[in-house]
Amino acid sequence: MTKVTAEQLATARGCVLGLMLGDAIGGNVSASGPLLATSAGQLATRIINRVTEKLHQLAALLRARDDLDTGIAVVTGRSARQGDIGEFIAAQVFDIELAGTATHAGHDGTFKSGPLAGRTVNVKTYGDAFTGIDISPHPCDFYLVFSGPPRPLGTVRHHRWQIAAAYLLDTRRLLETLSSRGVKIGIATSIRRADLEAAQIFPDTNPDAPLRLASEQAALLALFAEGGPVSRPILDVDDDREKRREFADWLKSGGLDVTGGTDAA
């Protein structure tokens, strides 16, 4: 059995406190000797203050995000979830009549005009479509996929919401291709990069794109690309009630009423 001296224990204590608390007390913790009660009290107070401050900041940011989500939900007519936002954008840009509910089996809507008029479409919105797409067992004619840029593997971090690319996949051809490869079809179905690149319709860099977008359509999708134009100022909303009222007034001035409904044109 290995014997540990009192000095070694004290050193270990100092190391552990250093790792756990860092510079919380604004100085070094002695590796030996007693930890003074006054220092311990100050240490506890500073830790509590730091935690409290961060929780207050988080609560304020969540309230601000909820205000934004409320405004987004008013615009989409559904919710501020990624899928509902993507479907709303698709409906406006591609003249799609959305299904009556967001849970309609197989497809999200039908093209009302253009070369795909009358064809059904399932709209998917992903942070990175290269990680796989969900393919429903229910029939639809096309998959319209919005995707952010490819994300590096590794540490989980926040990624800005954006549409870096849009892809239009013919469902029948896609299923035939995947089946010939023995790919399991369902949730997070593995799609080769070449498959998506061949189906790219935005940006307009694919000479063999399955659908050519009008300049107006490309400009509308570019609103959601990184560095896209912003038509309104972004407000910094905190937990101050006056600023929250100003934020609500700002939404209303743009034709939005966060209490429900839209202003008449």
C-alpha positions in Angstrom: 0.0 0.0 0.0 1.3 3.4 -1.0 1.6 5.9 1.9 0.5 9.5 1.2 2.0 12.3 3.4 0.0 15.2 4.7 1.9 17.5 2.4 1.0 15.5 -0.6 -2.7 15.6 0.4 -2.5 19.3 0.8 -0.9 19.7 -2.6 -3.6 17.5 -4.2 -6.2 19.7 -2.5 -4.7 22.8 -4.0 -4.6 21.2 -7.4 -8.2 20.1 -7.3 -9.4 23.5 -6.0 -7.4 25.2 -8.8 -8.9 23.0 -11.5 -12.4 23.5 -10.1 -12.4 27.1 -9.2 -9.7 28.6 -11.4 -9.3 32.3 -10.7 -12.7 32.6 -9.0 -11.1 34.2 -5.9 -8.8 36.3 -7.9 -5.6 34.6 -6.7 -3.9 31.4 -6.0 -5.1 28.8 -3.5 -2.3 27.7 -1.1 -1.3 24.1 -1.6 -0.7 23.7 2.1 -2.2 25.1 5.3 -5.8 25.7 6.2 -8.2 27.4 3.7 -9.3 30.5 5.6 -13.0 30.7 6.4 -13.1 34.3 5.1 -11.6 33.2 1.8 -14.1 30.3 1.5 -17.0 32.7 2.2 -15.7 35.2 -0.4 -15.2 32.3 -2.8 -18.7 31.0 -2.4 -20.2 34.5 -2.8 -18.2 35.1 -6.0 -19.2 31.7 -7.5 -22.9 32.3 -6.6 -22.7 35.8 -8.2 -21.2 34.5 -11.4 -23.8 31.7 -11.7 -26.6 34.1 -10.9 -25.4 36.6 -13.5 -25.2 33.9 -16.2 -28.7 32.6 -15.3 -30.1 36.1 -15.5 -28.4 36.6 -18.9 -29.7 33.3 -20.2 -33.3 34.0 -19.0 -33.2 37.4 -20.8 -31.9 35.9 -24.0 -34.5 33.2 -23.9 -37.2 35.8 -23.5 -35.8 37.8 -26.4 -35.7 34.6 -28.5 -39.3 33.9 -27.6 -40.3 37.3 -28.8 -38.5 36.7 -32.1 -40.0 33.2 -32.4 -43.5 34.7 -31.8 -43.0 37.1 -34.7 -41.7 34.4 -36.9 -44.7 32.2 -36.1 -47.0 35.0 -37.1 -45.3 35.2 -40.4 -45.2 31.5 -41.2 -48.7 30.9 -39.8 -47.4 27.8 -38.0 -44.3 27.9 -35.8 -40.7 29.1 -35.7 -39.3 25.6 -36.0 -36.8 25.0 -38.8 -39.1 22.8 -40.8 -42.0 25.2 -40.8 -39.8 28.1 -41.7 -38.4 26.1 -44.7 -41.9 25.2 -45.9 -43.0 28.8 -45.7 -40.0 30.0 -47.7 -40.5 27.2 -50.3 -44.2 28.1 -50.6 -43.4 31.8 -51.3 -40.5 31.3 -53.6 -41.7 28.2 -55.6 -45.5 29.0 -55.5 -46.4 25.9 -53.5 -49.8 25.4 -52.0 -49.0 23.9 -48.6 -51.1 21.0 -47.2 -53.6 21.9 -44.5 -51.5 20.5 -41.7 -47.8 20.4 -41.1 -48.1 16.6 -40.5 -49.6 15.6 -43.8 -48.3 12.2 -44.8 -45.9 12.0 -47.7 -45.7 15.6 -48.9 -45.9 19.1 -47.7 -47.7 20.7 -50.7 -48.2 21.0 -54.4 -46.6 23.2 -57.0 -49.3 25.6 -58.3 -47.4 26.9 -61.3 -44.4 26.6 -63.5 -43.0 23.4 -65.1 -43.8 21.3 -62.0 -47.4 22.5 -61.6 -49.6 19.8 -60.0 -46.6 17.8 -58.7 -46.3 17.1 -55.0 -43.2 18.1 -53.0 -41.7 17.2 -49.6 -39.8 20.2 -48.2 -36.8 19.5 -46.0 -34.6 22.0 -44.2 -31.3 20.9 -42.6 -28.3 22.5 -41.1 -26.2 20.2 -43.3 -28.0 18.0 -45.8 -24.8 16.1 -46.5 -25.3 14.2 -43.2 -28.4 12.6 -44.7 -32.1 13.3 -45.5 -35.3 11.8 -44.2 -37.2 9.9 -46.9 -40.8 9.1 -46.2 -42.4 5.8 -47.1 -45.4 7.7 -48.4 -45.3 8.8 -52.0 -44.4 12.3 -53.4 -43.0 13.5 -56.6 -40.1 15.6 -55.5 -37.9 16.5 -52.5 -37.0 20.1 -52.1 -34.1 20.4 -49.7 -32.7 23.5 -48.1 -29.3 23.2 -46.5 -26.7 25.2 -44.6 -23.1 24.8 -45.5 -21.3 21.5 -44.7 -20.4 21.3 -41.0 -17.1 20.0 -39.7 -17.2 17.0 -37.4 -16.2 17.6 -33.8 -17.3 20.0 -31.1 -20.9 21.0 -31.0 -21.4 24.7 -31.4 -23.9 27.2 -32.7 -24.3 27.5 -36.4 -26.0 30.5 -38.0 -29.4 29.6 -39.7 -29.0 30.0 -43.4 -29.8 28.6 -46.8 -26.5 27.9 -48.5 -28.0 25.7 -51.1 -31.2 24.3 -52.4 -31.6 20.9 -54.1 -34.5 19.4 -56.1 -34.6 15.6 -56.1 -36.9 13.5 -58.3 -38.2 10.9 -55.8 -38.6 8.1 -58.2 -35.1 8.4 -59.6 -33.7 8.9 -56.1 -35.3 5.8 -54.8 -34.1 3.7 -57.8 -30.5 5.0 -57.3 -30.5 4.3 -53.6 -32.0 0.9 -54.0 -29.4 -0.1 -56.6 -26.7 0.8 -54.0 -28.4 -1.2 -51.3 -28.9 1.9 -49.2 -31.3 1.7 -46.3 -34.1 4.2 -46.9 -35.7 6.1 -44.1 -34.5 8.6 -41.5 -31.1 10.2 -42.2 -30.8 8.4 -45.5 -27.2 8.5 -46.7 -26.9 10.6 -49.9 -23.7 10.9 -51.9 -22.3 14.4 -52.4 -22.5 13.8 -56.2 -26.3 13.2 -55.9 -26.9 16.5 -54.1 -24.6 18.4 -56.4 -26.4 17.0 -59.4 -29.7 18.2 -57.9 -28.6 21.7 -56.9 -30.8 24.5 -58.1 -29.4 27.3 -55.8 -26.9 28.9 -56.1 -27.0 28.8 -59.9 -23.7 27.0 -60.4 -25.0 23.7 -61.7 -25.1 23.6 -65.6 -27.4 20.6 -65.4 -29.8 21.8 -62.7 -33.1 20.0 -62.8 -34.9 23.3 -62.5 -33.8 26.8 -63.6 -34.8 29.5 -61.1 -35.9 32.9 -62.2 -33.7 35.8 -61.1 -36.5 36.8 -58.6 -36.5 33.4 -57.1 -32.8 33.3 -56.7 -32.8 36.8 -55.1 -35.4 35.7 -52.6 -33.4 32.6 -51.5 -30.3 34.8 -51.3 -32.0 36.7 -48.5 -31.4 33.7 -46.3 -27.8 33.0 -47.5 -24.8 34.1 -45.4 -24.2 37.8 -46.0 -27.6 38.2 -47.7 -29.2 41.6 -47.7 -31.2 42.7 -44.6 -34.2 44.9 -45.2 -34.8 45.8 -41.5 -32.5 46.6 -38.6 -31.8 43.9 -36.0 -32.9 44.9 -32.6 -31.1 44.0 -29.4 -33.9 42.9 -27.1 -33.2 42.4 -23.4 -35.3 41.9 -20.4 -36.2 45.5 -20.0 -39.9 45.9 -20.4 -39.7 49.2 -22.3 -37.4 47.6 -24.9 -39.7 44.6 -25.2 -42.6 47.0 -25.9 -40.5 48.9 -28.5 -39.7 45.5 -30.1 -43.4 44.6 -30.3 -44.2 48.1 -31.8 -41.4 47.5 -34.3 -43.0 44.3 -35.4 -46.4 45.9 -35.8 -44.9 48.7 -37.9 -43.9 46.1 -40.4 -47.4 44.7 -40.6 -46.9 42.1 -37.8 -48.9 41.8 -34.6 -47.2 39.6 -32.1 -50.6 39.2 -30.3 -51.9 37.2 -33.2 -52.9 37.9 -36.8 -51.5 40.4 -39.4 -52.5 43.9 -40.0 -54.7 44.6 -43.0 -52.9 45.8 -46.1 
